[in-house]
Amino acid sequence: MDLRSAFARIESQFAASANPRPRSAAPRSAAMLAKVYCGETPASFSCEPKVDGVRVIVTADLDNRSVTFASRRGNPIVSLDHLSAEVLDLFGSLRGTWTLDCEAVAGKGFFNDVGEIRSTEPALDARLWVFDIPSLAGKEQRARRKFLCDLFAAALPVPTSLLLIPSLSCLSPEEAFRVFTAQGFEGVMIKDDEAPYAAGIRSAAWQKLKASDTVDAVIVDVVEGKGRCVHMAGHIVVRLGRRFVRVGTGMTDAMRRDLLARRAELIGQTAEVAFHCVTPDDSLRHPSLVRIRGDK
């Protein structure tokens, strides 16, 4: 099949009327959100890797040959502007305004990702993992996925910085989690094959299962908080090898007051800290206090 025929087939599949253009683009400030996976799956679902990057909504005005990149809240992400030509190439001969829902990564780890992608300078090594197309919000998940597969298959030249997220429908969420985390992804997304794209809604049609682990670390400081946390602990500092890690979540207000009151007693004791992954500089991603280990 030649390129012209491929795009003609894509347009005809989703034409709601004689005009093949999407009725409107998804709101720039409203992306679909996921709930935490609790063991229950939809009747029909697929699993995708969860990428640890920066959420990006791409809006492509194909008639005027312009592309914008924004956060899920609508803030411009100018560091990705150099990818505009590749986005336009992906859509080929389609017309109208289209949106892509993506996760942007750059560098070798999350902290590099955030710094480079939120910079005003071009993130030249950035990649966009494309996982949905909000322009087809009324279509079910499996139809939107097929559209993206056809779009990438027909694209010439082949995209190098735009990547279609893998999708598996033959594994349980737990099995997919093991597969994707072994490949270096943050976790797994479980998606209802029959659900539409619900912009701005945290829906059970999307569920997330992320990697987590715990580590024991020695408390070296308890730091008083500011604002609403004044007169209580804002965070504790633990030593992890040669690194010092701030842990500021996982604590109720009562725990925070107790930690600050017992500051002198707690320094030198062991804290159990949960985290999602170890960063490239041997720190912890999303550290959270589990408990003070009285047995160590």
PAZAPA-4460 file (N, C-alpha, C; in steps of 0.05 Angstrom, whole numbers, plus 32768, in hexadecimal, padded with zeros to 4 digits):
% residues 296
    n_x    n_y    n_z   ca_x   ca_y   ca_z    c_x    c_y    c_z   seq   type   mol
   8011   7FE8   8000   8000   8000   8000   8012   8019   8000     1      M     A
   800D   802D   7FED   801D   8044   7FED   8014   8058   8003     2      D     A
   8024   806D   8007   801E   8080   801D   8003   808E   8019     3      L     A
   7FFD   8096   8001   7FE3   80A4   7FFC   7FCC   8092   8004     4      R     A
   7FCD   8078   7FFC   7FB8   8066   8002   7FB5   8060   8020     5      S     A
   7FCD   805F   802D   7FCC   805A   804A   7FBE   8070   8059     6      A     A
   7FC4   8089   8052   7FB8   809F   8060   7F9A   80A2   8059     7      F     A
   7F94   809B   8041   7F78   809B   8039   7F67   8087   8049     8      A     A
   7F73   8070   804E   7F66   805C   805E   7F62   8065   807B     9      R     A
   7F77   8072   8086   7F75   807C   80A1   7F5F   8091   80A4    10      I     A
   7F5D   80A3   8091   7F49   80B8   8092   7F2D   80AC   8090    11      E     A
   7F29   8099   807E   7F0F   808E   8079   7F04   807E   8090    12      S     A
   7F17   8071   809F   7F0E   8061   80B6   7F01   8072   80CC    13      Q     A
   7F0A   808B   80CF   7F00   809B   80E5   7EF0   80B3   80DC    14      F     A
   7EE7   80B3   80C3   7ED7   80CA   80BA   7EBB   80C8   80C6    15      A     A
   7EB3   80DC   80D5   7E99   80DD   80E1   7E84   80E9   80CE    16      A     A
   7E8D   80F5   80B9   7E7B   8101   80A6   7E8B   8103   808C    17      S     A
   7E80   8113   8079   7E8E   8117   8060   7EA9   8125   8064    18      A     A
   7EAB   8135   807A   7EC4   8143   8080   7ED5   8131   8092    19      N     A
   7EED   8128   8089   7EFC   8115   8099   7F0C   8121   80B0    20      P     A
   7F09   813B   80B5   7F19   8147   80CA   7F0C   8142   80E5    21      R     A
   7F1D   8140   80FA   7F12   813D   8115   7F01   8156   811C    22      P     A
   7EEC   8152   812C   7EDA   8168   8132   7EE9   817E   8142    23      R     A
   7EFA   8176   8155   7F09   818A   8165   7F20   817C   8173    24      S     A
   7F34   818B   817A   7F4A   8180   8189   7F43   817E   81A6    25      A     A
   7F4F   816B   81B5   7F4B   8169   81D1   7F56   8182   81DF    26      A     A
   7F4A   818A   81F5   7F53   81A2   8204   7F71   819E   820B    27      P     A
   7F81   81B3   8206   7F9D   81B1   820B   7FA3   81AD   8229    28      R     A
   7F91   81B6   823A   7F96   81B4   8257   7F89   819D   8264    29      S     A
   7F7E   818A   8255   7F6F   8174   8261   7F77   815A   8254    30      A     A
   7F89   814B   8262   7F91   8131   8258   7F83   811C   8269    31      A     A
   7F7F   8104   825E   7F73   80EE   826D   7F87   80E5   8283    32      M     A
   7F7C   80DE   829A   7F8D   80D6   82B1   7F86   80BA   82BA    33      L     A
   7F98   80AD   82C7   7F95   8091   82D0   7F90   808F   82ED    34      A     A
   7F82   807A   82F5   7F80   8072   8311   7F94   805C   8317    35      K     A
   7F99   8058   8331   7FAC   8043   8339   7F9F   8027   8336    36      V     A
   7FAE   8015   832A   7FA4   7FF9   8326   7FA0   7FEB   8341    37      Y     A
   7F88   7FE0   8345   7F81   7FD3   835E   7F7A   7FB5   835A    38      C     A
   7F82   7FAA   8344   7F7E   7F8D   8340   7F67   7F86   832E    39      G     A
   7F56   7F99   8327   7F3F   7F94   8316   7F44   7F9F   82FA    40      E     A
   7F3E   7F8F   82E6   7F43   7F98   82CA   7F28   7F99   82BB    41      T     A
   7F28   7FAA   82A6   7F10   7FAA   8294   7F0D   7F8F   8286    42      P     A
   7EF5   7F8B   827A   7EF0   7F72   826C   7F04   7F6D   8256    43      A     A
   7F0B   7F83   8248   7F1F   7F82   8232   7F33   7F98   8237    44      S     A
   7F4D   7F91   8238   7F60   7FA6   823E   7F7B   7FA0   8231    45      F     A
   7F8B   7FB4   822F   7FA7   7FB1   8224   7FB9   7FBF   8238    46      S     A
   7FD3   7FB8   8237   7FE7   7FC3   8249   7FFC   7FD1   823A    47      C     A
   8004   7FE9   8244   8019   7FF9   8238   802D   7FFF   824D    48      E     A
   8047   8003   8246   805A   800C   825A   8055   8028   8264    49      P     A
   805A   802D   827E   8057   8047   8289   8073   8055   8287    50      K     A
   8074   806B   8279   808D   8079   8274   8091   808E   828A    51      V     A
   80A9   808F   8295   80AF   80A3   82AA   80BB   80BC   829D    52      D     A
   80A9   80CD   8293   80B2   80E5   8285   80A0   80FD   828B    53      G     A
   809B   810E   8278   808B   8126   827B   8073   8124   8267    54      V     A
   805B   8126   8272   8043   8124   8261   8041   813C   824E    55      R     A
   803C   8136   8234   803C   814A   8220   8023   8146   820E    56      V     A
   8014   815B   8209   7FFF   815B   81F5   8009   816A   81DC    57      I     A
   8009   815C   81C6   8013   8168   81AC   7FFA   816F   819C    58      V     A
   7FF9   8188   8193   7FE3   8191   8181   7FEF   8199   8166    59      T     A
   7FE5   818B   8152   7FEF   8190   8136   7FD9   819C   8125    60      A     A
   7FDD   81B4   811C   7FCB   81C1   8109   7FD6   81BC   80EE    61      D     A
   7FCC   81A7   80E1   7FD7   819E   80C8   7FD1   81B1   80B1    62      L     A
   7FBB   81C0   80B2   7FB5   81D3   809D   7FC9   81EA   809C    63      D     A
   7FD2   81F3   80B4   7FE4   820A   80B6   8001   8201   80BC    64      N     A
   8005   81E6   80BD   8020   81DA   80C0   802D   81E5   80D9    65      R     A
   801E   81E5   80F0   8029   81EE   8109   8024   81D9   811E    66      S     A
   8037   81D7   8132   8035   81C3   8147   803C   81D1   8161    67      V     A
   802D   81CB   8176   8033   81D5   8191   8035   81BD   81A4    68      T     A
   8046   81C1   81B8   804B   81AD   81CD   8044   81B9   81E8    69      F     A
   8034   81AC   81F8   802B   81B7   8211   8029   81A2   8227    70      A     A
   802B   81AA   8240   8026   8198   8256   8008   8192   8257    71      S     A
   8001   817F   8268   7FE5   8177   826A   7FD4   818E   8275    72      R     A
   7FE1   81A2   8282   7FD3   81BA   828B   7FD3   81D1   8277    73      R     A
   7FDF   81CC   8260   7FDF   81E0   824B   7FF6   81F2   824A    74      G     A
   800B   81EE   825B   8023   81FF   825B   8035   81F7   8243    75      N     A
   803E   820B   8234   804F   8205   821C   8069   81F6   8224    76      P     A
   8071   81E3   8214   808B   81D5   8217   809B   81DB   81FE    77      I     A
   80AA   81F1   81FF   80B8   81FA   81E7   80D1   81EA   81E0    78      V     A
   80DA   81DA   81F4   80F2   81CA   81EF   80EE   81B5   81DA    79      S     A
   80D5   81AF   81D3   80CE   819A   81C0   80C7   81A5   81A4    80      L     A
   80C8   81C0   81A1   80C0   81CC   8188   80CF   81C0   816F    81      D     A
   80E7   81B8   8174   80F7   81AE   815D   80EC   8193   8152    82      H     A
   80D9   8187   8160   80CD   816E   8157   80B4   8173   8145    83      L     A
   80AE   818C   8140   8096   8193   8131   8095   8186   8115    84      S     A
   80AB   8187   8107   80AC   817B   80EC   80A6   815D   80ED    85      A     A
   80B1   8150   8101   80AC   8133   8102   808E   812D   8108    86      E     A
   8082   813E   8119   8065   813A   811E   8055   813E   8104    87      V     A
   805B   8153   80F5   804D   8158   80DC   8051   8141   80C9    88      L     A
   8069   8136   80C7   806F   811F   80B6   805E   8107   80BF    89      D     A
   805B   8103   80D9   804B   80EC   80E3   802F   80ED   80D8    90      L     A
   8023   8105   80D7   8007   8107   80CE   8004   8107   80B0    91      F     A
   801B   810A   80A2   801A   8108   8084   8006   811A   8077    92      G     A
   7FF4   810E   8067   7FE1   811E   8058   7FC7   8124   8066    93      S     A
   7FC5   811C   807F   7FAC   8122   808E   7FA9   8141   8090    94      L     A
   7F90   8149   8095   7F8A   8166   8098   7F7C   816B   80B3    95      R     A
   7F79   8184   80BA   7F6C   818B   80D3   7F7F   818E   80EA    96      G     A
   7F74   818F   8102   7F84   8191   811A   7F82   8177   812A    97      T     A
   7F99   816D   8132   7F9A   8153   8140   7FAB   8156   8159    98      W     A
   7FA5   8145   816D   7FB5   8145   8186   7FC0   8129   818B    99      T     A
   7FD7   8129   8198   7FE4   8110   81A1   7FE9   8112   81BF   100      L     A
   7FE5   80FD   81CD   7FEB   80FC   81EA   8005   80EB   81EC   101      D     A
   8019   80F7   81F9   8034   80EC   81F9   8041   80EE   8214   102      C     A
   8057   80E0   8217   8069   80E4   822E   8085   80EA   8222   103      E     A
   8091   8100   822B   80AB   8108   8220   80C1   8100   8233   104      A     A
   80D6   80F5   8227   80EE   80EE   8237   8106   80FA   8229   105      V     A
   811B   80FE   8238   8134   8108   822D   814A   8100   8240   106      A     A
   8163   80FF   8236   8179   80F7   8248   8177   80DB   8251   107      G     A
   8181   80D5   8269   8182   80BA   8272   8170   80B4   828A   108      K     A
   8164   80C8   8296   8154   80C4   82AD   813F   80D9   82B1   109      G     A
   812E   80D6   82C5   8117   80E8   82C9   8120   8104   82CE   110      F     A
   8135   8108   82DF   813D   8123   82E6   8148   8132   82CE   111      F     A
   8157   8123   82BD   8160   8130   82A4   8148   8136   8293   112      N     A
   8134   8124   8292   811C   8128   8282   810F   8143   8289   113      D     A
   8109   8146   82A3   80FB   815E   82AC   810B   8177   82A5   114      V     A
   8124   8177   82AB   8134   818F   82A6   8136   8196   8289   115      G     A
   813B   8182   8278   813E   8188   825B   8123   8190   824E   116      E     A
   810E   8181   8255   80F5   8185   8247   80E7   819F   8250   117      I     A
   80EB   81A7   8269   80DF   81C0   8273   80F1   81D8   826E   118      R     A
   8108   81D4   8262   811A   81EA   825B   810F   81F9   8243   119      S     A
   8119   8212   8240   8112   8221   8228   8125   821B   8211   120      T     A
   813A   820A   8216   814C   8202   8201   8142   81E8   81F5   121      E     A
   8148   81E3   81DB   813F   81CA   81CE   814A   81B1   81DC   122      P     A
   8138   819F   81E2   8141   8185   81ED   8147   8172   81D6   123      A     A
   815F   8174   81CC   8166   8168   81B2   8165   8149   81B3   124      L     A
   8168   813D   81CB   8166   8120   81CC   814B   8116   81D6   125      D     A
   8137   8128   81D5   811C   8120   81DF   810F   810C   81CC   126      A     A
   80FF   80FA   81D9   80EE   80E8   81CA   80D2   80EA   81D5   127      R     A
   80BF   80E7   81C3   80A3   80E7   81CC   8096   80CC   81C8   128      L     A
   808E   80C0   81DF   807F   80A6   81DE   8062   80AD   81DA   129      W     A
   8057   80A6   81C3   803B   80AD   81BC   8029   8096   81C4   130      V     A
   8015   809C   81D5   8003   8086   81DE   7FE6   808B   81D9   131      F     A
   7FDD   80A3   81D0   7FC1   80A6   81CA   7FBD   80BE   81B8   132      D     A
   7FA5   80C1   81AD   7F9E   80D6   819B   7F83   80E2   81A3   133      I     A
   7F84   80F6   81B5   7F6B   8102   81BF   7F58   810D   81AA   134      P     A
   7F62   8113   8192   7F50   811C   817D   7F3A   8108   8177   135      S     A
   7F3E   80EF   817D   7F2A   80DA   8179   7F1F   80D1   8193   136      L     A
   7F1A   80E5   81A5   7F11   80DF   81C0   7EF8   80CD   81C2   137      A     A
   7EE6   80D0   81AF   7ECE   80C1   81B0   7ED1   80A4   81A7   138      G     A
   7EE7   809D   819B   7EEC   8082   8192   7EF6   8071   81AA   139      K     A
   7EF2   8057   81A9   7EFB   8046   81BF   7F1A   8043   81BD   140      E     A
   7F26   803A   81D3   7F43   8038   81D5   7F4F   8027   81BE   141      Q     A
   7F43   8010   81B8   7F4E   7FFF   81A4   7F4E   800C   8188   142      R     A
   7F3A   801C   8183   7F39   802A   8169   7F4E   8040   8168   143      A     A
   7F51   804F   817E   7F66   8064   817F   7F82   8057   817C   144      R     A
   7F86   8040   8188   7FA0   8033   8186   7FA5   802A   8169   145      R     A
   7F91   801F   815C   7F94   8016   8140   7F9B   802E   812E   146      K     A
   7F8D   8045   8134   7F93   805D   8124   7FB1   8064   8127   147      F     A
   7FBB   8064   813F   7FD7   806B   8143   7FEA   8057   8136   148      L     A
   7FE3   803E   8138   7FF3   8029   812A   7FF4   802E   810C   149      C     A
   7FDD   8034   8100   7FDC   8039   80E3   7FEC   8053   80DD   150      D     A
   7FE9   8067   80EE   7FF7   8080   80E9   8015   807C   80E9   151      L     A
   8020   806E   80FC   803C   8069   80FE   8046   8057   80E7   152      F     A
   8035   8043   80E0   803D   8031   80CB   803F   803F   80B0   153      A     A
   802F   8054   80AC   802E   8061   8092   8041   8079   8090   154      A     A
   804C   8081   80A7   805C   809A   80A8   8077   8097   8099   155      A     A
   807C   80AB   8088   8095   80AD   807A   809E   80CA   807A   156      L     A
   80B7   80D0   8082   80CB   80BD   808C   80C3   80B0   80A6   157      P     A
   80CF   809A   80AD   80C9   808C   80C6   80D1   809E   80DE   158      V     A
   80BF   80A2   80F1   80C5   80B4   8108   80DD   80A9   8118   159      P     A
   80EE   80BB   8121   8105   80B2   8132   8102   80BC   814F   160      T     A
   80F4   80D3   8152   80F1   80DE   816D   80D4   80DA   8178   161      S     A
   80C2   80D1   8167   80A7   80CA   816F   80A5   80AC   816F   162      L     A
   809E   80A1   8186   809D   8084   818A   8081   807B   8192   163      L     A
   8077   8067   8185   805C   805C   818C   8060   804A   81A4   164      L     A
   8052   804F   81BA   8054   803F   81D2   804C   8021   81CC   165      I     A
   805B   800E   81D6   8053   7FF2   81D2   8039   7FEC   81E0   166      P     A
   802B   7FD8   81D7   8011   7FD0   81E3   800F   7FB1   81E2   167      S     A
   8007   7FA5   81F9   8004   7F88   81FB   7FE8   7F82   8205   168      L     A
   7FDB   7F6F   81F8   7FC0   7F67   8200   7FBF   7F4A   8209   169      S     A
   7FD5   7F3D   820A   7FD6   7F20   8210   7FE0   7F1A   822C   170      C     A
   7FE6   7F2F   823C   7FF2   7F2B   8257   7FE0   7F38   826C   171      L     A
   7FE2   7F2D   8284   7FD5   7F39   829B   7FE4   7F53   82A3   172      S     A
   7FD8   7F65   82B2   7FE7   7F7D   82BA   8001   7F76   82C9   173      P     A
   8000   7F61   82DA   8017   7F5A   82E9   802D   7F4F   82D7   174      E     A
   8026   7F3F   82C3   8039   7F35   82B0   8045   7F4B   829F   175      E     A
   8034   7F5D   8296   803D   7F74   8286   804F   7F86   8297   176      A     A
   8049   7F89   82B0   805A   7F99   82C2   8076   7F8E   82C3   177      F     A
   8078   7F74   82C6   8093   7F67   82C7   80A2   7F6B   82AD   178      R     A
   8093   7F68   8297   80A0   7F6C   827C   80AA   7F88   8279   179      V     A
   8099   7F9C   827E   80A0   7FB8   8278   80B5   7FC3   828C   180      F     A
   80B3   7FBC   82A6   80C7   7FC6   82B8   80E2   7FB9   82B3   181      T     A
   80E3   7FA1   82A9   80FC   7F94   82A2   8109   7FA3   828A   182      A     A
   80F9   7FB1   827A   8103   7FC0   8264   810B   7FDD   826C   183      Q     A
   8107   7FE4   8285   810F   7FFE   828F   80F8   8012   8292   184      G     A
   80DF   800A   828B   80C8   801C   828E   80C0   801E   82AC   185      F     A
   80B0   8033   82B2   80A9   8039   82CE   8094   8025   82D8   186      E     A
   8083   801A   82C7   806E   8009   82CF   805D   8002   82B7   187      G     A
   8043   7FFE   82BC   8030   7FF6   82A7   8017   8006   82A9   188      V     A
   800B   800C   8292   7FF1   8018   828F   7FDD   8003   8285   189      M     A
   7FC6   8000   8293   7FB2   7FED   828B   7F9B   7FFE   827F   190      I     A
   7F94   7FF8   8266   7F80   8009   8258   7F68   7FF9   824E   191      K     A
   7F51   8003   8254   7F38   7FF7   824B   7F35   7FFA   822D   192      D     A
   7F34   7FE4   821E   7F33   7FE5   8201   7F1A   7FF2   81F6   193      D     A
   7F05   7FF3   8206   7EEC   7FFE   81FC   7EE6   801A   8205   194      E     A
   7EF9   8026   8214   7EF3   8041   8220   7EFB   8057   820D   195      A     A
   7EEC   806D   820D   7EF3   8085   81FF   7F0A   8094   820D   196      P     A
   7F14   80A9   8201   7F28   80BA   820E   7F19   80CF   821E   197      Y     A
   7F1C   80CE   8239   7F0D   80E0   824A   7F1F   80F6   8254   198      A     A
   7F21   810C   8245   7F33   8122   824B   7F2C   812F   8266   199      A     A
   7F41   8133   8276   7F3E   8140   8290   7F32   812F   82A6   200      G     A
   7F2E   8115   82A1   7F22   8103   82B5   7F36   80EE   82BD   201      I     A
   7F37   80E9   82D8   7F46   80D2   82E2   7F34   80BA   82E2   202      R     A
   7F38   80A9   82CE   7F24   8094   82C8   7F30   8078   82CD   203      S     A
   7F1F   8065   82D6   7F28   8049   82D9   7F2C   803C   82BE   204      A     A
   7F25   804A   82A8   7F2B   803F   828E   7F49   803E   8289   205      A     A
   7F58   804F   8297   7F75   804D   8298   7F7E   8048   82B4   206      W     A
   7F8E   8034   82B8   7F99   802E   82D3   7FB7   802B   82D1   207      Q     A
   7FC5   8033   82E7   7FE2   8032   82E6   7FEC   8020   82FD   208      K     A
   8001   8012   82F6   800F   8001   830A   802D   8008   8307   209      L     A
   8038   8014   831C   8053   801E   831B   8066   800D   832D   210      K     A
   807F   800E   8325   8094   8000   8335   8097   800E   8350   211      A     A
   809B   7FFE   8365   80A1   800A   837F   80B2   7FF6   838F   212      S     A
   80C2   8001   83A0   80D3   7FF1   83B1   80D8   8000   83CB   213      D     A
   80E5   7FF3   83DE   80EC   8001   83F7   8109   7FFD   83FE   214      T     A
   8114   800F   840D   8130   800E   8416   8132   8018   8432   215      V     A
   8144   800D   8442   8149   8018   845D   8160   802C   845B   216      D     A
   815D   8043   8468   8171   8058   8467   8172   8066   8482   217      A     A
   818A   806F   848A   818E   807C   84A3   8184   8099   84A2   218      V     A
   8175   80A2   84B6   816B   80BD   84B8   8182   80CF   84C2   219      I     A
   8188   80E4   84B3   819D   80F7   84BA   8192   8112   84C3   220      V     A
   8178   8118   84BD   816D   8131   84C5   814E   8130   84C2   221      D     A
   8141   8140   84D3   8124   8144   84D1   8121   8163   84CE   222      V     A
   8116   816C   84B8   8116   8188   84B1   80F9   8193   84B4   223      V     A
   80F7   81A9   84C4   80DD   81B5   84C8   80D2   81C0   84AE   224      E     A
   80B8   81BE   84AA   80AB   81C7   8492   80A5   81E4   8492   225      G     A
   8099   81ED   847B   8091   8209   8478   8073   8209   8470   226      K     A
   8067   8220   8471   804B   8222   8469   8039   8211   847B   227      G     A
   8029   8200   846E   8017   81EF   847E   8026   81DA   848F   228      R     A
   8040   81D6   848A   804F   81C2   8499   8061   81CF   84AE   229      C     A
   805C   81E9   84B4   806C   81F6   84C9   8065   81E9   84E4   230      V     A
   807A   81E7   84F5   8078   81DA   850F   8074   81BB   850D   231      H     A
   807A   81B1   84F6   807B   8194   84F2   8090   818D   84DD   232      M     A
   8096   8174   84DA   80AB   816D   84C7   80A2   8171   84AA   233      A     A
   80B2   8180   849A   80AD   8183   847E   80B8   816B   846E   234      G     A
   80CF   8162   8477   80DB   814A   846B   80F1   813F   847D   235      H     A
   80F9   8126   8478   8110   811B   8485   8126   8118   8470   236      I     A
   813E   8116   8479   8155   8111   8468   8161   80F7   8470   237      V     A
   8165   80E5   845C   8171   80CB   8461   818A   80C7   8451   238      V     A
   819C   80B7   845B   81B5   80B2   844D   81B2   8097   843E   239      R     A
   81B7   8098   8424   81B6   8080   8413   81D1   807D   8406   240      L     A
   81E2   806C   8411   81FD   806B   8407   820B   8085   840B   241      G     A
   8214   8092   83F5   8221   80AC   83F7   820E   80C3   83F1   242      R     A
   81F4   80BC   83EC   81E1   80D0   83E5   81CF   80D7   83FD   243      R     A
   81C6   80F0   83FE   81B2   80F8   8412   8198   80FD   8403   244      F     A
   8182   80F1   840D   8169   80F2   83FF   8154   80FF   8411   245      V     A
   8146   8113   8406   812F   811F   8415   8116   810F   8411   246      R     A
   8108   8108   8427   80F0   80F9   8426   80DA   810A   8433   247      V     A
   80C7   8113   8422   80B3   8126   842C   8096   811D   8429   248      G     A
   8092   8104   8420   8076   80FA   841D   8073   80E0   842D   249      T     A
   805A   80D7   842F   8054   80BF   843F   804F   80C4   845C   250      G     A
   804B   80DD   8464   8048   80E5   8480   802E   80F4   8484   251      M     A
   801F   80EC   8498   8008   80FC   84A0   8011   8114   84B1   252      T     A
   7FFF   8127   84B6   8007   813E   84C7   800F   8135   84E3   253      D     A
   8001   8120   84EE   8008   8116   8508   8025   810A   8508   254      A     A
   802B   80FC   84F3   8046   80F1   84F1   805B   8107   84EE   255      M     A
   8054   811C   84DF   8067   8132   84DC   806D   8140   84F6   256      R     A
   8058   8144   8506   805C   8151   8520   806D   813F   8532   257      R     A
   8068   8125   8532   8077   8112   8542   8094   8111   853A   258      D     A
   8099   8111   8520   80B4   8110   8516   80C5   8128   851F   259      L     A
   80B8   8140   851D   80C7   8158   8525   80CC   8158   8544   260      L     A
   80B8   814F   8553   80BB   814F   8570   80D0   813B   8579   261      A     A
   80D5   8126   8569   80E8   8111   8570   8101   8113   8560   262      R     A
   8107   812B   8555   811D   812E   8542   8137   8123   854D   263      R     A
   813F   812B   8565   8159   8123   8570   815A   8105   8574   264      A     A
   8143   80F9   857B   8142   80DC   8580   8144   80CC   8566   265      E     A
   8138   80D8   8550   8136   80C9   8537   814F   80C9   8526   266      L     A
   8160   80DE   8529   8178   80DF   8519   818A   80C7   8520   267      I     A
   8191   80B9   850C   81A1   80A0   850F   8190   8087   850E   268      G     A
   8176   808A   8510   8164   8073   850D   8160   806C   84EF   269      Q     A
   8153   8056   84EA   814F   804C   84CF   8132   8051   84C6   270      T     A
   812F   805D   84AE   8115   8061   84A2   8112   804E   848A   271      A     A
   80FA   8042   8487   80F4   8033   846F   80E7   8046   845B   272      E     A
   80F3   8048   8443   80EA   805B   842F   80E2   804C   8416   273      V     A
   80C9   8052   840C   80C0   8047   83F3   80C9   805A   83DC   274      A     A
   80CD   804E   83C5   80D5   805E   83AE   80CD   8050   8394   275      F     A
   80CC   805E   837E   80C4   8052   8365   80DC   8047   8355   276      H     A
   80F3   8054   8356   810A   804A   8349   8123   805A   8352   277      C     A
   813A   804E   834D   8153   805C   8353   815B   806D   833B   278      V     A
   8161   8086   8340   8168   8099   832A   8185   8094   8321   279      T     A
   818D   809E   830A   81A8   8099   8300   81BE   80A3   8312   280      P     A
   81B8   80B7   8324   81CC   80C0   8337   81CA   80B3   8352   281      D     A
   81BC   809B   8352   81B9   808B   836A   81A9   8097   8380   282      D     A
   8197   80AA   8379   8183   80B4   838C   816A   80A4   8389   283      S     A
   8153   80AD   8395   813A   809E   8393   8125   80AF   8386   284      L     A
   8116   80A3   8374   80FF   80B0   8367   80E6   80AD   8378   285      R     A
   80D9   80C3   837F   80C1   80C3   838F   80C4   80B5   83AA   286      H     A
   80D7   80BD   83BA   80DA   80B0   83D4   80C3   80B6   83E7   287      P     A
   80BA   80A3   83F7   80A4   80A7   8409   80A9   8097   8422   288      S     A
   80A4   80A3   843A   80A9   8095   8453   8095   807F   8458   289      L     A
   809E   8068   845E   808D   8051   8465   808A   8050   8483   290      V     A
   80A1   8050   8491   80A1   804E   84AF   80BD   8052   84B9   291      R     A
   80BE   8058   84D3   80D7   8059   84E1   80DC   803C   84EC   292      I     A
   80F3   8031   84E6   80F9   8015   84ED   8103   8015   850A   293      R     A
   80F2   800D   851D   80FB   800B   8538   810C   7FF3   853D   294      G     A
   810C   7FE0   8529   811B   7FC7   852D   8137   7FC9   8522   295      D     A
   813F   7FE0   8518   815A   7FE3   850C   8168   7FFC   8518   296      K     A
***
